[in-house]
């Protein structure tokens, strides 16, 4: 007889600068490893059980990429959680750069991977002057001047349905490269602030149901190259025609990228 399983959805946020991404990897510090260790410790403390759970994230972030809001599903066998007891202890024992925002019980009908969702990423950058070193975890800095107006115009090209072959990292003949971007724009940054930030900084806001590995960083990379005059506007238009098979080799730095939000569509227990 299969043991009874309980399902919980945890909303998280983290600063990714000192982690090798979300996914657990041998001998490397990752967000998943730290969340898993904390979960095991708390379950052992509260329920005297360990290693009888599973964690599954709604997506993976690369090394040094942060998340303002993301989700992980906790599967627990046999023993249910007292959420009022579990949540504060779980949060207290997470590393300082990882925080749990909420937890709610869900059920077997919810699938964190397959449930329809929309993700918004933000890429923060500044240019024209070297920034304070403390900015490094949050934004990319370009010392050269950028043609910001041209970059804003080009960002709009990515909105809509396209074959993103050029923006798919190492595509194979079997890789699904077609997709739809719901929003793509560059605006002045009024979302993230600190007294050591430059007077002006900017953010690429991009939203879709999902993204391929390095897709956003490839898009940001080509926009930065455009701003520096290394490519022209027509070149970006050509990259959005998959028949041209243009391979891009510049991936923008990871530390400017943040998963801003994940929205599960038609989820009653959404936080």
Secondary structure, 3 states (H helix, E strand, C coil): CCCCEEEEEEEEEECCCCCCCCCCCCCCCCHHHHHHHHHHHHHHHHHCCCCCEEEEECCCCCCCCEEEEEEEEEEEECCCCCHHHHHHHHHHHCCCCEEEEEEEEECCCCCCCCCCEEEEEEEEEEECCCCCHHHHHCCEEECCCCCHHHHHHHHHHHCEEEECHHHCCCCCCCCCCEEEEEEEEEEECCCCCCCCCCCCCEEEEEEECCCCCCHHHHHHHHHHHHHCCCCCHHHHHHHCCHHHCCCCCCCCCHHHEEEEEEEECCCCCCC
